[in-house]
Amino acid sequence: MGRGQVIAKCSLRSITQAPYPRALSALIAATLAVLIDPIFRFSDYRDLLHLLPVVGAMKFSGALTLVFLQVVALFYLILLLPGIPRMIALLLSVFVVVVQFSYWVTLSQFMTGTDLSLVFTVGVDTLEEAVLSFLNPLIFLYALPYVLVLTTLILFPFRSTFRKSLALSLLPALYLLASNYALFLHVPERSFHLNPLNSFLRSTLHYEFETLHEYHGPRDDLPTFFPSQRPLDSIIYIIDESVRGSNLSLNGYSRATTPFLQSLETQGRLKNLGICVAAGSFSLISNAYLVSGHHAFPDDAFRTDKNPTLFDYGKKMGYETIYIDIDQGYLFPLMKAAGKCPVRSLDRWMTDQSFKERHIDLETTKDLGVARFLSDLLNERGGYFVLVNKKGLHFHYRNRYPNNPASTIWKPVMEASKPIDPSPTGREKLVNTYDNGIRFQVDEFFRVFVSDTTNQNYVILYTSDHGQTLAEHGQVYTHMKPDKVIVDVPEFFVVGERYAQKGLLDGIPLGIRVSHLNNFATLLDLMGVPMSLRVRPYAKSIFSLTAEDNRVRTYMSGSLHGFGDYVVKRIPTPPDEGWGVSRPVDKSFKSE
């Protein structure tokens, strides 16, 4: 037996013969884990120390101690498990450590409760692509010391009965629950995360606490109103996915990413509103505000859950209401609110499965299949209000257009399985791939729809849920953070040649500034909803905006309802230098 093995055996024997061996082992392992963390996340700890003058020494020290003891309690609970369950718990812990460092390497933070909620609200393919985009060899380097610490917990002998272990687990489990609830109430979620395991447990419990505090009742009702007949026009509201407004040549981008849309503008069939400010930096926030018409940040009054939806107003005005959600951008929250009942005021809900049942191919060309369906729908009759959450350009962009020369206009491009490389060469591939995606998913979508639609009495209001970073400053994340560039999205109207209210669009003044918050009242105006039917005060309609409005446009990132960690930011007038501007990659470009 080597000297090191002898020392390890003696050390283990001395610990197991101590008065409280499990507690001592958990304390030593937790101390090692906590000491490892600052080595890899030094900047996070430096930022944490900056909180000391703000929150006060007592509160800072108390929270720090409380969270450290959470790590001790976690390791103690693992030590209470017998051999095989302990091995399973340790393997799960290793998996959590890898996932957490995947988040940290990509987003400079561990998972939050909001991140966990998104796991349950996005489509499976979107989730898979997000996981692939986080993969980085550095993850395993960072995770290795934690794995070594966790491995030492295997060596501790198990000598308790099941009943005794259960009794011993009650106090640390109760402590974890109570301490995390105290943090939920008083400490921002991203503060005091001392290691990835503790952070994951905190985020999981934060998500559960937030769910318990949310509003779970019905939406407000609309007054009684009886339309004279089904409308003749159709209104289509398209919320695209991850489309950055300043990458459309319609908005002055130097590449011809949207030539068909520009031809529509020349014909007088497209009214461009320029760069719009999205409500949030990820889909859940933006969709919640776009569908409900709420306009205050954060939504601590739960108005996004209480307000009548666009479907309620559309149904009240006699439209047949259809929701096409192939991106599952807002599928889960509406289903959750409805319970086992149909979603209120919604006549048809169409997902991927709905298109498969109709034998419509939605593989690589998902959005084009939706465009053809919309054309067929309108060609049969009018009187529809349709809300579409497109598949759009969620990363990986290479999966968003066909693998053929006609669709690959700008080269070189990224491989579909590669993570973002922020170097000049990597960014060139990133932007080329993204621009190819816009040409196909946005411009080609409208070309197919407009070309195939014979019923010309329609209007489309188009925007995107959020934009993308495109690694201008070395980011390896695409959205979710509060970067101002992420809320740079397009907004425009497309109308049929015989649309009855075309004059309403012609009256929109030049130079107005548009926010997502203006869209709800705009759609009510298009539906002809009288003021007496509007049960909430909404932000101004686009048709009412003047050059003096929206001098400051607001958006949010983080927790929708203001639980724990969230950020509210503003786009001023004039905006910060470079906002609303994108560019193809100059090979001399250096990341800032």
C-alpha positions as CSV (number, residue, x, y, z in Angstrom):
1,M,0.0,0.0,0.0
2,G,1.4,3.4,-1.0
3,R,2.0,6.2,1.4
4,G,-0.8,8.3,-0.1
5,Q,-3.3,5.4,0.4
6,V,-2.1,5.0,4.0
7,I,-2.7,8.7,4.7
8,A,-6.1,8.6,3.0
9,K,-7.1,5.5,5.0
10,C,-5.9,7.0,8.2
11,S,-7.7,10.3,7.5
12,L,-10.9,8.5,6.7
13,R,-10.6,6.4,9.9
14,S,-10.1,9.5,12.0
15,I,-13.2,11.1,10.5
16,T,-15.4,8.1,10.9
17,Q,-14.4,7.7,14.5
18,A,-15.2,11.4,15.3
19,P,-18.4,12.1,17.4
20,Y,-20.4,13.2,14.4
21,P,-18.7,11.6,11.4
22,R,-21.2,12.4,8.7
23,A,-21.6,16.0,9.7
24,L,-17.8,16.4,9.8
25,S,-17.4,14.7,6.4
26,A,-20.1,16.9,4.9
27,L,-18.5,20.0,6.4
28,I,-15.0,19.2,5.0
29,A,-16.4,18.3,1.6
30,A,-18.5,21.5,1.5
31,T,-15.5,23.6,2.5
32,L,-13.5,22.1,-0.3
33,A,-16.3,22.6,-2.8
34,V,-16.7,26.2,-1.8
35,L,-13.0,26.9,-1.9
36,I,-12.8,25.5,-5.4
37,D,-15.5,27.8,-6.7
38,P,-13.7,31.2,-6.5
39,I,-10.8,29.8,-8.6
40,F,-13.0,29.4,-11.6
41,R,-15.5,32.1,-11.0
42,F,-13.3,34.8,-9.5
43,S,-15.1,37.7,-11.3
44,D,-18.5,36.5,-9.9
45,Y,-17.1,36.6,-6.3
46,R,-15.5,40.0,-6.9
47,D,-19.0,41.2,-8.0
48,L,-20.5,39.6,-5.0
49,L,-18.1,41.4,-2.6
50,H,-19.3,44.7,-4.2
51,L,-22.7,44.0,-2.7
52,L,-21.2,44.3,0.8
53,P,-21.5,48.1,1.2
54,V,-25.0,48.0,-0.3
55,V,-26.7,45.3,1.8
56,G,-24.7,45.8,4.9
57,A,-22.1,43.5,6.6
58,M,-24.6,41.6,8.8
59,K,-27.0,40.8,6.0
60,F,-24.2,39.9,3.7
61,S,-22.5,37.6,6.2
62,G,-25.8,36.0,7.2
63,A,-26.7,35.2,3.6
64,L,-23.2,33.9,3.0
65,T,-23.3,31.6,6.0
66,L,-26.9,30.4,5.2
67,V,-25.9,29.4,1.7
68,F,-22.7,27.7,2.9
69,L,-24.7,25.6,5.4
70,Q,-27.0,24.6,2.5
71,V,-23.9,23.0,0.8
72,V,-23.1,21.2,4.0
73,A,-26.7,20.0,4.3
74,L,-26.8,18.7,0.7
75,F,-23.6,16.7,1.2
76,Y,-24.9,15.4,4.6
77,L,-28.1,14.1,2.9
78,I,-26.0,12.3,0.3
79,L,-23.9,10.7,3.0
80,L,-27.1,9.3,4.6
81,L,-27.8,7.3,1.5
82,P,-26.7,3.6,1.2
83,G,-24.3,2.5,-1.5
84,I,-26.4,2.3,-4.7
85,P,-28.7,5.2,-4.0
86,R,-25.7,7.3,-3.0
87,M,-23.9,6.4,-6.3
88,I,-27.1,7.4,-8.2
89,A,-27.3,10.7,-6.3
90,L,-23.6,11.4,-7.0
91,L,-24.0,10.7,-10.7
92,L,-27.0,13.0,-10.8
93,S,-24.9,15.6,-8.9
94,V,-22.1,15.3,-11.5
95,F,-24.7,15.8,-14.3
96,V,-26.0,18.9,-12.5
97,V,-22.5,20.3,-12.2
98,V,-21.9,19.8,-15.9
99,V,-25.2,21.5,-16.8
100,Q,-24.5,24.4,-14.5
101,F,-21.1,25.0,-15.9
102,S,-22.6,24.8,-19.4
103,Y,-24.8,27.7,-18.4
104,W,-21.9,29.6,-16.7
105,V,-19.5,29.3,-19.7
106,T,-22.3,30.4,-22.1
107,L,-24.2,32.9,-20.1
108,S,-21.8,33.9,-17.2
109,Q,-24.4,32.7,-14.7
110,F,-25.8,29.5,-13.2
111,M,-29.4,28.5,-14.0
112,T,-32.2,30.5,-12.4
113,G,-35.9,29.6,-11.7
114,T,-36.8,31.5,-14.9
115,D,-34.4,29.2,-16.9
116,L,-36.1,26.1,-15.4
117,S,-39.6,27.5,-16.3
118,L,-38.4,27.8,-19.9
119,V,-37.4,24.2,-19.9
120,F,-41.1,23.4,-19.6
121,T,-42.4,26.0,-22.0
122,V,-40.2,25.5,-25.1
123,G,-40.4,22.8,-27.8
124,V,-38.3,19.7,-27.5
125,D,-36.3,20.5,-30.7
126,T,-35.6,24.0,-29.4
127,L,-34.4,22.6,-26.1
128,E,-32.1,20.1,-27.8
129,E,-30.5,22.9,-29.9
130,A,-30.1,25.1,-26.9
131,V,-28.3,22.3,-25.0
132,L,-26.0,21.7,-28.0
133,S,-25.2,25.4,-28.2
134,F,-23.9,25.3,-24.6
135,L,-21.4,22.5,-25.1
136,N,-17.8,23.6,-24.6
137,P,-14.8,21.5,-23.7
138,L,-14.0,23.9,-20.8
139,I,-17.1,22.6,-19.0
140,F,-15.4,19.4,-18.1
141,L,-12.2,21.1,-16.9
142,Y,-14.3,23.3,-14.5
143,A,-16.4,20.3,-13.4
144,L,-13.4,18.0,-12.7
145,P,-12.6,19.4,-9.2
146,Y,-16.2,19.1,-8.1
147,V,-16.3,15.6,-9.4
148,L,-13.2,14.7,-7.3
149,V,-14.8,16.2,-4.2
150,L,-18.1,14.3,-4.8
151,T,-16.1,11.1,-5.4
152,T,-14.7,11.3,-1.8
153,L,-18.3,10.9,-0.5
154,I,-18.5,7.4,-2.0
155,L,-15.8,6.3,0.5
156,F,-17.8,7.0,3.6
157,P,-19.2,3.8,5.1
158,F,-22.9,3.4,5.5
159,R,-23.8,2.1,9.0
160,S,-27.4,3.3,9.7
161,T,-30.8,1.7,9.4
162,F,-33.3,3.1,6.9
163,R,-35.4,4.5,9.7
164,K,-32.5,6.2,11.4
165,S,-31.3,7.7,8.1
166,L,-34.8,9.0,7.4
167,A,-35.0,10.6,10.9
168,L,-31.5,12.2,10.4
169,S,-32.5,13.6,7.0
170,L,-35.6,15.6,8.3
171,L,-33.7,18.5,9.9
172,P,-31.3,19.2,7.0
173,A,-34.1,18.8,4.4
174,L,-36.3,21.2,6.4
175,Y,-33.4,23.6,6.7
176,L,-32.9,23.6,2.9
177,L,-36.5,24.3,2.3
178,A,-36.8,27.1,4.9
179,S,-33.5,28.8,4.0
180,N,-34.2,28.8,0.3
181,Y,-37.7,30.3,1.0
182,A,-35.9,33.0,3.0
183,L,-33.6,33.7,0.0
184,F,-36.6,33.7,-2.3
185,L,-38.2,36.5,-0.3
186,H,-35.2,38.6,0.5
187,V,-32.2,37.9,-1.7
188,P,-31.9,38.3,-5.5
189,E,-31.7,34.9,-7.1
190,R,-28.3,35.2,-8.7
191,S,-26.6,36.4,-5.5
192,F,-24.8,34.1,-3.1
193,H,-24.5,31.0,-5.3
194,L,-21.5,29.3,-3.8
195,N,-21.4,26.2,-5.9
196,P,-23.4,24.6,-8.8
197,L,-25.3,22.1,-6.7
198,N,-26.5,24.6,-4.2
199,S,-27.4,26.9,-7.1
200,F,-29.4,24.3,-8.9
201,L,-31.4,23.4,-5.7
202,R,-32.1,27.0,-5.1
203,S,-33.3,27.6,-8.6
204,T,-35.5,24.5,-8.5
205,L,-37.1,25.6,-5.2
206,H,-37.3,29.2,-6.5
207,Y,-39.3,28.0,-9.5
208,E,-41.7,26.1,-7.1
209,F,-42.1,29.0,-4.7
210,E,-42.8,31.3,-7.7
211,T,-45.4,28.9,-9.1
212,L,-47.2,28.9,-5.7
213,H,-47.2,32.7,-5.6
214,E,-48.5,33.2,-9.1
215,Y,-52.1,34.0,-10.1
216,H,-54.1,30.8,-11.0
217,G,-57.6,32.2,-11.5
218,P,-59.7,33.1,-14.7
219,R,-59.0,36.0,-17.0
220,D,-61.2,39.1,-16.8
221,D,-64.4,38.9,-18.9
222,L,-65.3,41.3,-21.7
223,P,-68.7,43.2,-21.7
224,T,-71.5,41.7,-23.7
225,F,-71.3,42.6,-27.4
226,F,-72.9,41.1,-30.5
227,P,-71.3,41.7,-33.9
228,S,-73.7,42.1,-36.8
229,Q,-71.9,39.6,-38.9
230,R,-68.7,37.7,-39.5
231,P,-66.1,40.2,-40.8
232,L,-65.0,40.0,-44.4
233,D,-61.3,40.8,-43.8
234,S,-58.7,38.6,-42.1
235,I,-56.1,39.8,-39.6
236,I,-52.9,37.8,-39.2
237,Y,-50.5,38.6,-36.4
238,I,-47.1,37.0,-37.0
239,I,-44.7,36.8,-34.1
240,D,-41.4,35.5,-35.5
241,E,-38.6,33.8,-33.5
242,S,-35.2,35.4,-33.0
243,V,-35.3,37.8,-35.9
244,R,-33.1,40.9,-35.5
245,G,-34.7,43.9,-37.2
246,S,-31.4,45.6,-38.2
247,N,-30.4,42.5,-40.2
248,L,-33.2,43.1,-42.7
249,S,-32.3,45.0,-45.8
250,L,-35.8,46.5,-45.5
251,N,-34.2,48.4,-42.6
252,G,-31.1,49.5,-44.3
253,Y,-28.9,46.4,-43.9
254,S,-26.2,46.3,-46.6
255,R,-27.0,42.7,-47.6
256,A,-30.1,41.9,-49.6
257,T,-31.7,39.7,-47.0
258,T,-35.3,40.9,-47.8
259,P,-35.6,41.7,-51.5
260,F,-39.2,40.5,-51.8
261,L,-40.3,42.6,-48.8
262,Q,-38.7,45.6,-50.4
263,S,-40.5,45.0,-53.6
264,L,-43.8,45.0,-51.6
265,E,-42.9,48.3,-50.1
266,T,-42.2,49.7,-53.5
267,Q,-45.7,48.5,-54.6
268,G,-47.3,50.3,-51.5
269,R,-48.3,47.0,-49.9
270,L,-45.9,47.1,-47.0
271,K,-45.8,49.7,-44.4
272,N,-42.4,49.6,-42.6
273,L,-42.2,50.8,-39.0
274,G,-38.5,50.3,-38.7
275,I,-36.8,48.9,-35.6
276,C,-39.2,48.0,-32.9
277,V,-38.3,47.4,-29.2
278,A,-39.3,44.0,-28.0
279,A,-41.0,43.6,-24.6
280,G,-38.4,41.1,-23.4
281,S,-35.1,39.4,-24.1
282,F,-36.7,36.0,-24.5
283,S,-39.9,34.5,-25.8
284,L,-41.9,34.0,-22.7
285,I,-41.9,37.6,-21.6
286,S,-42.6,39.0,-25.1
287,N,-45.4,36.6,-25.9
288,A,-47.0,37.3,-22.5
289,Y,-47.1,41.0,-23.2
290,L,-48.1,40.7,-26.8
291,V,-51.0,38.4,-26.2
292,S,-52.4,40.2,-23.1
293,G,-51.7,43.9,-23.8
294,H,-50.1,44.6,-20.4
295,H,-47.6,47.4,-20.5
296,A,-45.8,47.7,-17.1
297,F,-42.6,46.0,-16.0
298,P,-42.4,43.7,-14.2
299,D,-45.8,42.1,-14.2
300,D,-46.1,42.0,-10.4
301,A,-49.9,42.4,-10.7
302,F,-50.2,39.3,-12.9
303,R,-52.0,41.3,-15.6
304,T,-50.5,39.0,-18.3
305,D,-52.5,36.2,-16.7
306,K,-55.6,38.2,-15.9
307,N,-56.1,40.4,-19.0
308,P,-58.4,39.3,-21.8
309,T,-56.3,38.0,-24.7
310,L,-56.4,39.0,-28.3
311,F,-58.4,35.8,-28.9
312,D,-61.1,37.1,-26.5
313,Y,-61.4,40.4,-28.5
314,G,-61.2,38.7,-31.8
315,K,-64.0,36.2,-30.9
316,K,-66.1,39.0,-29.5
317,M,-65.8,40.9,-32.8
318,G,-67.0,37.9,-34.8
319,Y,-63.7,36.6,-36.1
320,E,-62.8,32.9,-36.2
321,T,-59.8,32.6,-34.0
322,I,-56.8,30.4,-34.8
323,Y,-53.5,30.0,-33.0
324,I,-50.6,28.4,-35.0
325,D,-47.8,27.6,-32.5
326,I,-45.1,25.6,-34.2
327,D,-42.4,27.1,-32.0
328,Q,-44.3,26.5,-28.7
329,G,-43.4,30.0,-27.7
330,Y,-46.5,30.5,-25.6
331,L,-48.1,27.1,-25.7
332,F,-47.5,25.9,-22.2
333,P,-48.7,29.0,-20.2
334,L,-52.0,29.1,-22.0
335,M,-52.6,25.4,-21.7
336,K,-51.7,25.6,-18.0
337,A,-54.1,28.4,-17.4
338,A,-56.9,26.6,-19.2
339,G,-56.4,23.3,-17.3
340,K,-58.4,20.6,-18.9
341,C,-60.7,23.0,-20.7
342,P,-60.1,24.5,-24.1
343,V,-58.3,27.8,-24.2
344,R,-61.0,30.6,-23.9
345,S,-62.1,32.2,-27.2
346,L,-59.8,30.0,-29.3
347,D,-61.5,28.1,-32.1
348,R,-58.5,26.2,-33.4
349,W,-55.1,25.5,-31.9
350,M,-52.6,24.2,-34.4
351,T,-49.2,22.7,-33.5
352,D,-46.7,20.5,-35.3
353,Q,-49.0,17.6,-34.8
354,S,-51.9,19.4,-36.4
355,F,-49.9,19.9,-39.6
356,K,-48.8,16.3,-39.6
357,E,-52.4,15.2,-39.5
358,R,-53.0,17.4,-42.6
359,H,-50.0,15.9,-44.3
360,I,-48.2,19.2,-44.5
361,D,-44.5,18.9,-44.4
362,L,-43.0,21.0,-41.6
363,E,-39.4,19.7,-41.5
364,T,-36.7,22.1,-42.7
365,T,-39.3,24.4,-44.3
366,K,-41.6,24.6,-41.3
367,D,-42.5,28.3,-41.8
368,L,-43.1,27.9,-45.5
369,G,-45.6,25.1,-44.7
370,V,-47.4,27.6,-42.5
371,A,-47.4,30.2,-45.3
372,R,-49.0,27.8,-47.7
373,F,-51.6,26.8,-45.0
374,L,-52.5,30.5,-44.4
375,S,-52.9,31.1,-48.1
376,D,-55.3,28.1,-48.5
377,L,-57.2,29.3,-45.4
378,L,-57.8,32.8,-46.7
379,N,-58.6,31.6,-50.2
380,E,-61.5,29.7,-48.8
381,R,-63.1,32.6,-47.0
382,G,-62.4,35.7,-44.8
383,G,-63.2,36.6,-41.2
384,Y,-60.1,35.1,-39.5
385,F,-58.0,36.3,-36.7
386,V,-54.8,34.2,-36.7
387,L,-51.9,34.5,-34.4
388,V,-48.7,32.7,-35.5
389,N,-45.6,31.9,-33.5
390,K,-43.2,31.1,-36.3
391,K,-40.2,28.8,-36.0
392,G,-38.0,31.6,-37.3
393,L,-34.3,31.7,-36.5
394,H,-33.7,30.1,-33.1
395,F,-30.1,28.9,-32.9
396,H,-28.8,26.7,-34.6
397,Y,-29.4,28.9,-37.6
398,R,-28.0,26.3,-40.0
399,N,-31.1,24.2,-39.3
400,R,-33.4,26.9,-40.5
401,Y,-32.9,26.8,-44.3
402,P,-32.3,24.0,-46.8
403,N,-28.9,22.6,-47.5
404,N,-28.7,23.7,-51.1
405,P,-26.7,26.3,-53.1
406,A,-29.8,28.4,-53.8
407,S,-30.4,29.0,-50.0
408,T,-26.7,29.4,-49.1
409,I,-26.0,32.9,-50.5
410,W,-23.4,34.1,-48.0
411,K,-20.4,31.8,-47.2
412,P,-18.7,30.3,-45.2
413,V,-21.4,29.1,-42.9
414,M,-21.5,27.3,-39.5
415,E,-21.9,23.6,-39.1
416,A,-25.3,22.9,-37.5
417,S,-23.7,21.1,-34.5
418,K,-21.0,23.7,-33.6
419,P,-21.3,26.2,-30.7
420,I,-20.8,29.9,-31.3
421,D,-17.2,31.0,-31.9
422,P,-16.8,34.7,-31.2
423,S,-13.5,35.1,-33.0
424,P,-13.6,37.2,-36.2
425,T,-13.6,34.0,-38.4
426,G,-16.2,32.3,-36.2
427,R,-18.4,35.4,-36.2
428,E,-18.2,35.7,-40.0
429,K,-19.7,32.2,-40.2
430,L,-22.3,33.0,-37.6
431,V,-23.5,36.2,-39.4
432,N,-23.4,34.5,-42.8
433,T,-25.5,31.6,-41.5
434,Y,-28.0,34.0,-39.8
435,D,-28.4,36.2,-42.9
436,N,-29.1,33.1,-45.0
437,G,-31.7,32.2,-42.5
438,I,-33.4,35.6,-42.7
439,R,-33.5,35.4,-46.5
440,F,-35.3,32.0,-46.3
441,Q,-37.4,32.2,-43.1
442,V,-38.6,35.8,-43.5
443,D,-38.4,36.9,-47.1
444,E,-39.2,33.6,-48.7
445,F,-42.1,33.1,-46.2
446,F,-43.8,36.3,-47.4
447,R,-43.0,35.5,-51.1
448,V,-44.8,32.2,-50.7
449,F,-47.8,33.6,-48.8
450,V,-48.3,36.7,-51.0
451,S,-47.9,34.7,-54.3
452,D,-50.3,32.0,-53.3
453,T,-53.1,34.1,-51.7
454,T,-55.9,35.1,-54.0
455,N,-58.2,36.6,-51.3
456,Q,-56.7,40.1,-51.0
457,N,-58.8,41.4,-48.1
458,Y,-56.2,40.8,-45.3
459,V,-53.6,42.6,-43.2
460,I,-50.6,41.2,-41.5
461,L,-48.8,42.7,-38.5
462,Y,-45.3,41.2,-38.3
463,T,-42.8,41.4,-35.5
464,S,-40.4,39.1,-33.7
465,D,-40.3,38.0,-30.1
466,H,-36.7,39.2,-29.6
467,G,-33.5,39.6,-31.6
468,Q,-30.1,38.1,-31.4
469,T,-26.6,39.2,-30.2
470,L,-24.5,37.8,-33.2
471,A,-21.4,38.0,-30.9
472,E,-20.7,41.7,-31.5
473,H,-18.9,41.9,-28.1
474,G,-17.7,38.3,-27.9
475,Q,-21.1,36.9,-26.6
476,V,-21.5,33.2,-27.0
477,Y,-25.2,33.5,-26.0
478,T,-27.8,34.6,-28.5
479,H,-30.5,36.1,-26.2
480,M,-31.9,35.7,-22.6
481,K,-29.6,38.4,-21.2
482,P,-30.5,42.1,-20.8
483,D,-28.3,43.3,-23.7
484,K,-30.0,46.1,-25.6
485,V,-29.2,44.6,-29.0
486,I,-31.5,41.6,-28.1
487,V,-34.6,43.8,-28.2
488,D,-33.9,45.0,-31.7
489,V,-36.7,43.5,-33.8
490,P,-38.6,44.3,-37.0
491,E,-42.1,45.6,-37.3
492,F,-44.2,46.1,-40.5
493,F,-47.6,45.7,-42.0
494,V,-48.3,43.8,-45.2
495,V,-51.8,44.3,-46.8
496,G,-53.8,42.6,-49.5
497,E,-54.6,44.8,-52.6
498,R,-58.3,44.9,-51.6
499,Y,-57.8,45.3,-47.8
500,A,-60.7,47.5,-46.7
501,Q,-58.8,49.6,-44.1
502,K,-55.7,50.3,-46.2
503,G,-56.2,54.0,-45.6
504,L,-55.7,53.5,-41.9
505,L,-52.2,52.3,-42.6
506,D,-51.5,55.1,-45.0
507,G,-52.2,57.6,-42.2
508,I,-49.3,56.3,-40.0
509,P,-46.9,59.3,-39.8
510,L,-43.2,58.9,-40.7
511,G,-40.6,58.8,-37.9
512,I,-42.7,57.3,-35.1
513,R,-41.0,54.9,-32.6
514,V,-42.7,51.6,-32.0
515,S,-42.6,49.2,-29.1
516,H,-44.2,45.8,-28.7
517,L,-46.4,47.5,-26.1
518,N,-48.2,49.4,-28.9
519,N,-49.3,46.3,-30.8
520,F,-52.2,45.2,-28.7
521,A,-54.3,48.3,-29.2
522,T,-53.2,48.4,-32.8
523,L,-54.8,45.0,-33.4
524,L,-57.9,46.1,-31.5
525,D,-58.2,49.0,-33.9
526,L,-57.9,46.7,-36.9
527,M,-60.6,44.5,-35.4
528,G,-62.8,47.6,-34.9
529,V,-63.1,47.1,-31.1
530,P,-65.1,50.0,-29.6
531,M,-63.6,51.8,-26.6
532,S,-66.5,50.7,-24.5
533,L,-65.4,47.1,-24.9
534,R,-61.8,47.7,-23.9
535,V,-61.7,46.7,-20.2
536,R,-58.1,47.7,-19.6
537,P,-56.0,50.8,-20.3
538,Y,-53.6,49.8,-23.1
539,A,-50.5,51.5,-24.5
540,K,-51.2,53.7,-27.5
541,S,-52.1,52.1,-30.9
542,I,-49.6,52.6,-33.7
543,F,-52.3,54.5,-35.5
544,S,-52.3,57.1,-32.6
545,L,-48.6,57.5,-32.1
546,T,-46.9,60.8,-32.8
547,A,-43.3,61.9,-33.2
548,E,-43.3,62.8,-29.5
549,D,-44.4,59.4,-28.2
550,N,-42.1,56.6,-27.0
551,R,-39.1,58.8,-26.5
552,V,-38.1,56.1,-24.0
553,R,-39.0,52.5,-24.8
554,T,-38.8,50.0,-22.0
555,Y,-38.1,46.2,-21.9
556,M,-37.4,43.5,-19.4
557,S,-35.2,40.5,-18.8
558,G,-35.5,37.9,-16.1
559,S,-38.5,36.9,-14.0
560,L,-41.8,37.9,-15.7
561,H,-43.6,38.5,-12.4
562,G,-40.6,40.2,-10.7
563,F,-39.8,37.3,-8.3
564,G,-36.1,37.5,-7.4
565,D,-33.9,38.4,-10.4
566,Y,-35.1,40.7,-13.1
567,V,-33.8,43.7,-15.0
568,V,-35.8,46.6,-16.5
569,K,-34.0,48.7,-19.1
570,R,-34.7,51.5,-21.5
571,I,-34.0,52.4,-25.1
572,P,-33.7,56.3,-25.1
573,T,-34.1,58.7,-28.0
574,P,-31.7,59.1,-29.5
575,P,-30.6,55.5,-28.8
576,D,-27.1,54.5,-27.7
577,E,-24.6,54.5,-30.4
578,G,-24.9,51.4,-32.6
579,W,-28.4,50.3,-31.3
580,G,-30.6,49.3,-34.2
581,V,-27.6,48.9,-36.5
582,S,-26.1,45.6,-37.7
583,R,-23.5,44.9,-40.3
584,P,-22.0,42.0,-42.2
585,V,-18.6,40.9,-40.8
586,D,-15.6,43.0,-41.7
587,K,-12.7,40.6,-41.6
588,S,-10.7,43.2,-39.8
589,F,-13.3,43.2,-37.0
590,K,-12.0,42.6,-33.5
591,S,-14.2,41.5,-30.7
592,E,-14.5,44.2,-28.1
